[in-house]
Amino acid sequence: MEPMAKENSTPLEGALRDGGNPKRRSRTGRKEPDQETADAFIRRLCNLLDTEDFFGRYAALSPQEKIVQQFLASSEDKSQSDFNCAVSPKVRQQVPLLFQAIAGVMEERSGTMIQSTAEINHEGFGRGLLYSGRVILVQKSLRAGFPFPFTSEEKVIRYGVECVEEGLAFLAKYKEVTALHGLLSLEG
C-alpha cells in the first residue's frame, strides 16, 4: 500500500507548492444559439401549442406571448415543485411538447423521420428520447424534474437548440454507417 501512496503524493505536493489552490475548472461562456434554428424551434413549439388551444383563446397572441402564457411555468409553480418534489400537471405537459418540437426541427433540417418519446412521473423523474430507426440521437434524463419547469423563454430556446444541434451532429456522425442500408439496419 505504501508505494501507491508515494506515487499519488507528487501531484498533491506540486499543488501545495503552488500556493495550495488547485486551478478550478469552470465552464466557458456559452455561445449564442443559432438564430435560424431558434426561429424554427419557436415556430414548431407554437404550432404544437396551437393544436392544444381548442377554442382559439391564444390565436391572436405573438409566438413569444403564446410560449409565456401556455408553456412556461410560473415562479409559484417552480417553487412548489422545488418544495414538495411533486411535478405539476403543467410541467408534465411541457416535457412531451418540448421533445416533439425538437424532433420536428430535426426532421426539417435532416430530411429524416425523427420520433420522440418523453415521460415524467409525478416525482419528477423521467426521460426524453429522440431517435430515428434504431439510432438514438438524443437522450436526456430528467432528475427531480431538472431542467423543467422552464420559467424563461431564453432557457427553453437554448435547451431546444442545444438538443437539435446535438441530435443533428450525432446523425451526421452515423450517416456513413447507415448510408448503405438505412437507419433500421444497424446491428447491436
N, C-alpha and C positions, 0 to 999 in steps of 0.2 A: 504494500500500500504506500509505503514511503516514497518510492521512486516516482509514482504518479503525482504525488503532492508537490514534489520538487519540479516536475515538468510543467505543471499548471501554475506555478507561482510566478514565473517570469513575466507574463502579461500584467499580473497584478502589481508586481514591483515596478514595472515601467509606468503604470498609471499613477502609482503613488509618487514616483519621482517627478512626474509632470504636474504636480500640484494636487493630486488626489481627485481631480474632477475628470472623469472619463467624458469623451465627447458624446453629446446627446445626438441621436439621430432624430431629425424631425421631418415632417412631410414638406415637400417642396410646394410652392404656390400652385394652386390648381389653375389649369388653363380654362379659358372661357369655352363653353360648349359651342359646337358648330351651329351657326345660326340657321342654316338650311335644314339640318336635322332637327333642331329645336322647333322650327316652324311646322315641319311635318308631324312631329310628335304632338304639338298643341292641336293641330288640325284633327289628328286621329283621336285624341282624347276627347275633344269637343264633339266629334261625331258619335262616339260611344255614349257620352253624356246626353246627347240629343235623343238617342234611341230610348233612354230611360225616362225622358221627360214626356210622358204620355199626353199631357194636356197642353204642352207648349208654353208652360209658365215662364221658362227662361229663354224662349226663342229670340227675343229682342235684345238680349244681352250680348256684349262683346265676348270673344273667346276667353279673355282673361277673367271677366266677371263670372262667366259660366264656371270656370275652374274654381274660383274662390267660393262661390255660393253652393255649388253642387258637389265638389270633390274634396276640397280641403277641410280638415277638421279644425274646430275652434280650439282656442287655448284651453278652455274649460275641459273639452273632450280629451286633450292631451294630458292635462294634469290629472284627470280622473283615471285614465288608463295607466299613468305612472304610479298613482296612489294605490290602487287595488289590484293591479295586474290583470284586469279584465279588459277585453277588447270590445269596443262599442260596435254596434251594427254598421255605423258609417265607415269605420276602419275596415271591417270585414268586406265591405263593398269596394273599398279603394283598391285592395290587393289584386283581384282578378282584372279589374278595369285597367289598371296601370300596365299589367303584363300583356293584355290584349292590345293596348295601344302600341306598346313597344314591338310586339310581333307584327303589327300592321305596317309600321315604318320599315322594319327589316324586310318584309315582303316587297315593299315598293323599291327598296334600294337593291335587293339581290335578285329579284325575279324568281325566287324560290318560295315554295309554300312553307310558312313557319307556323307552328302550332304553339299555343301557350296553355299552361295549366298552372293554377295558383290556388292555394288554400291557406287559411289561417284558422286555428282553433280559437276557442273562447279565452284561452290563456295567453294568446299572442305568439304561439309557435306555429311555424308553417314553412312552406317552400314555394318558390316560384320557378318554373322551368319554361324555357323557350327551346324548342327543338324542331328539327327538320328530318323526317325519316327516322333513322336510328341515331342521329348525331345530336347530342345535347349541346346547344350553343351557349346558353346562359343558365346558370343555376344559382339562385340566391336563397340562402337560408334566412328565415325570419326568427329571431330570438327575442322573446319578450316584446314582439311587435316591431322591433327596430328594423328599418328606419321609419316605419309607419307609427303613428299617423303623421302625414305631412301637414305642416301648418303654413308653409310659404310656397308660392308658385315657383320661385327660383330653385328651391330644393327638389321639387318634383321634376322640373325640366332637366336639371343637372343629372339626377338619378336616371331618368329615362334616356337621355342622350348617351350617358356612360354605358348603359346596358345595350343600347343599339350598337355603339361602336365596338363593344366587347364581342357581341354576337357576330357582327359582320367580319371582324378580324379572325375569329375562330372559323367561320365559314370559309373565308378566303384561304386560311391555312390548310384546310382539308379539302379544298377544291380539287387538287391533283389526285388525291386518294379516291375521291368519289366521281371523278370525271368519266371513267370508263363505264361503270355500271350504275351510277346514281347513288343517292344518299341511302337507299334501302339495302345496298349490297354489302355494307361493312360487316365484317365478321367480328365476333368477340363481344 
